[in-house]
């Protein structure tokens, strides 16, 4: 069925490309006049993107993809196991005084100074018609991620010795302004996509993205793995809730969200969650954060669900029973719950 095919395709956009294809390396484009617009990465460097021009029937169509924050690589000797790539950082940074944001500012996740100047376009960004038949000839753009808050913050931290710029919202606006005269303003079809933290960014900016394009343009937004749980971890602590609260306060995110949504929430300060379909491969940092497993008893289970002991499986299956419904049922369920605060419902079309 066509729906099933697209679901499978969506999952693959987050994964490393496993099919053989010629490497398409696309050069970096620095955003013009970024500092004048206040659009700065964490360390104050200018934001950037990569653009590969469309051609033929796709010359007037655009695909924008928010860069993924971190990726899990599959172990070829054990395909069911996943390992985090070395020296990668979490999806967001939520504290300015400790390593979360300060360390990030000195890496490619917080500065374009450390980013590769060429990016390999594969998967949904590929120009290979046989591997990417839907979008191979579109204008394809990768938005580099350097703000630590899904392109949503608008604040600044200065302790007298260090300045951190939380300007994700301005980075988003500056990149769009740079792309509009390059043909985006005349797009006939457009797809805004992203994975993980980028998937959340797709929800956040879907409405705004549409407002820049012609009224007769066909505009879609795709969030790949962009739903996050507001649930207690295995030690019954709201670890993710506290994490998002710090993130939103530090980076000034709340003022950029839909007012009607934030004003109607039971606890509007925590407008950082969206519902997810819980699978075994998605419980690593939400249900079992390091703070809830100080002795590492869940390490093997987190790497390989087949290594989970009966008690761990019972805990995970309990969550699966809660979330083991269709997406439509889950969204309806979570929309009615007062303890779930969703970016999603603050960013869907009004």
N, C-alpha and C positions, 0 to 999 in steps of 0.2 A: 504494500500500500504506500501511497505517496507520503502520508503523514509519518509512517515508520521510517521511510528513507530519509526524511529530513531530520528526524530525531537522531538517527545514527550519524548523520552529517554534522549536526551540531556538536555532538560529543567529540568528534574528530578535530574540530577547530582548536581545541585546547591541547591536543596531543602533539607530540613530535611526529613529523612526517616519516612514515616507515616505507613508503613507496619510492622507488628509484626515479629521480627526475633531475634534469640539468639544474644547477644552482642558478637562481636568479638573484643577484646581489644588487640591491637598490640603494643609492647614496642618500645620506642624511641631508635634510633641508632645515636650516635654522630659521626660526620664526623671526620675521622682520620687525624691528622696532619693539621687541618684546619688553625691554626694560621700561620704555615709555608707557606701556600699557599695564605695567605692574605684573606681567606674566613671567614669573621666575621659578626655577626649580628650587629645591630645598636650600642649596648652597648659593643661590643667586645667579646661576648660569642661565642662559637662554634655553627655552624649550625647543623641541625639534620633532620632525616627523619624516617619514619616507613615503614618496609618491612614485608609483609606476603608472604611466599614462595608459588610458584605455585606447581601443582602436576598433575600427569597423562598426558593427552594430552596437557595441558597448561603449562607444566613445562619449556618450552623454549620460552614462550611468556611473554611480559612485558607490564604493564600499569603503567605509572607514572602520578600522579595527583598533580598539584600545589595547595597548600592550599588556600581556599577562604579567602578573607580579612574580610568581614563581611557578616552576613546572616540576612535575614528578616524572622521572625517567624510569622506563620499564627495564627490569633485569632480563636479558635475553635468555639466561639459563633457567629462569623461573618467571614466566610472563605474568603470573598473578601478583608478583611482588613489585613494589614501587619504591623508589628511592629519591629523596630530595636532591636536587643538583647542589654541588658544593658552593659555598659562599653566596647563596641566595638568601634574601630577606623576606620576612612575612609580607602579607598583602598590603598592610597599612602600618603607619607609625603613629603612636598615640602618646608618647611622652618625650618631652624636650630635654629634660635634664639627664636622662640616661641614654644607653646606647641605641635605643630604638630609632630615634630621629637623628641624633648626632652622628651615629655610625652610618646611617643610610645616606646622609648628605655627602659622605666621602666615597660613595659607590655609584655605579651606573643606575641605581634606583633612586638617586637623589640629585644627580648631576649629569648633564650632557657631556661634561669634560671626560667622563670615564666610559661613555657609551661607545660601542662600535660605530664607525662612520658609515658602514654598509650593513644592511640587514638582508638576510636570505628570506625571500618571499616564497612560502610553500603553503600547502593546504588550501585554505579558502583564499589566500593571497596569490596563489600560483597563477602563472600565465600559460599553463599547460592545459589545453582544451580537453584532453582525455582524463586528466586528474581533477580538473576544476571546471566542468562544463558550464556551470551557471554563471561564473564570475570571471573567467579567465581574461576576457577582453574589456572588463570594466576598468575605470580609474580606481586603483586600489591604494589605500593609505594606511600606514601603521602609525598611530600616535604614541610617541615614547612616553613612558610613565616615570615621572620624576618628582611627584608631589607627596606621595604617601597617603592619599585620601581619596582615591578613585576620581580624581579631577574635580573635587567638590569643595575644597576649603578656600577660605579667604581670610587669612590672618598672618601675623608675624610674631616671632619670638626673639627677644633681645635681652640677654642677661648681662650685658656690658662687655662681654668678651666674644660671644658668639651670636650670630644672627641666623635664624632659620626662617625661610619664606614658605608659608603654607598658602600657595596661590593656585591650587588646582583649577578652580573655577575660571580664573583669568587665563590660565594656560589653555583651557578648552576654548574660550572665546577668541583668544589670539590665533590659535591654529585655524579655527573656522574662518576667521577674517582673512587669513592668509590664503585659504583655499578658494574662497568665493570668487575672486577675480580670475582664478585659474580654471574656472568652468563649473564649480560646484553650484554657483548661483543659478545655473541653467539646467540643473540635473533633471532628467526625466524619471529616473529611478534611483533610489538611494537606500543603502542598508547600513545602519550603525550597529556594530557588533563588538563583542568583547568577551573575555573569559576570566572567571574568578573575580578579582578586583575590577577588571575591565568589564566583566558582565554586569557588575553593580553599576559601573559608570554608564553603561548602555541604558539602564533604567533611569538613572538620574537625569540624563541629558536628552532623552527621547523627544520630549515635548519641545525643548529648546532647539534641537536639531531641525525638527520639522518647520519651525518658524522661520528659518533662514532660506528655505527652499520654495520654489514656485508652488502655488496653490494646487496646480494640477499634477504635481509630481507624486509618484507612488513611493511612499517612505515607510520602511519597516525597521524595527529594532530587534536585535537578537541578543539574548543574554545566555551565555554558555556557562553553566555552573556559577551563576550569579545570585543564587538564593542562599541565605544564611540563617541558621537557627538561633532563636532566642530560647534556649533551653538550659537547664542545669547540667553540669558535667557529672562525671561518675562519682564525685565527692559531694554532689548536691549543691555546688556553688554556682552562682551566675557569673562565671568567668568571662564569657563573651559579652554579657551585658555591661560589666564594668569596663571591659576593653573598649567597647563602642562609645560608652559615656565619655571616657577620657579622650578618645579620638575626636568626637564631635565638639567637645569643649575646647580642646587645644587648637584644632584647625579651623574653627569657625564655620562649620558645615551647615548648621541648622538654618541659618538665615538664607541659604540658597535653595531650600526645599519649598515645596508647595504649601503656602500658608493654610489653606483649608484643611490640609491633611495634618500638619503638625498641631494645629489648634484643636483638632478633634481627638487626639490621642490621649489615652489614660495617663501616660507618662511621656510627654512630648520630647523630653531631653534625650530619650533613647529612640530616636527615629532612624535607627541604623540597621534594622533587621528585615530580612525577607525570607519567606518560607522556602523550604527545600524538600526535595525528595531524598530521604536519607538512604544512602547505600553504604555498604561496608567501606568503600574506598574514600568516604567523605567525612569520617568521624575523627580524623587525626587531631585537629586543633580545636574543635568545638566541644565535643563530648569528652575528649581525653587530652586536655592541654597539659603541658609540663607541670604546671602548678598543682594539678590534681593527681599526678603520678610521680611523686618525688623519688620513688625507688625504682622506677622504670619497669614495673611489673607488666605494663601494657605494651612494651616496645615490640616484642615479637608479634603480638596480635595486630598492632598498627601497621606493621610491614606486610603481614600475611594473615588474612582472616582465617585461613585454614589452621593457623597455629594458635588460635584463641582457645582458651580452656572453656569448659562448660559454663562456668559462672559468667565469664566475659561474654559468651555467646548469648546467654539469657538476657544480660543487660542490653546488648545491641538489638536483639530481637524484640525487646520491649519497645524500643524506639521505632523499630521497623513496623510494629503493629500500629503505632500511632500515625506514622506517615506513609503507610503502605497503601495509599489510595491514588486515584488518578490526580493529575495536576489540577484539574478544575475543582475536584472535591477538596483538595488541600487548600487551595486559595480561598475557597468559600469558608472552610473551617477556620483558617487563620484570620480571615477578615472579621469573623464574629468574636474572636478571642480578644479580651481586653489587655492581655499581657504580652501581646506580640506587636512589635512596632516595625513597620516595614517601609524601607525606602521605596519599595515597589509601588505601593499605593500612593506615594507622594510624587510619583513621576510618570505614571501612566496617563494617556491622553485625558484631558478634562472633559 
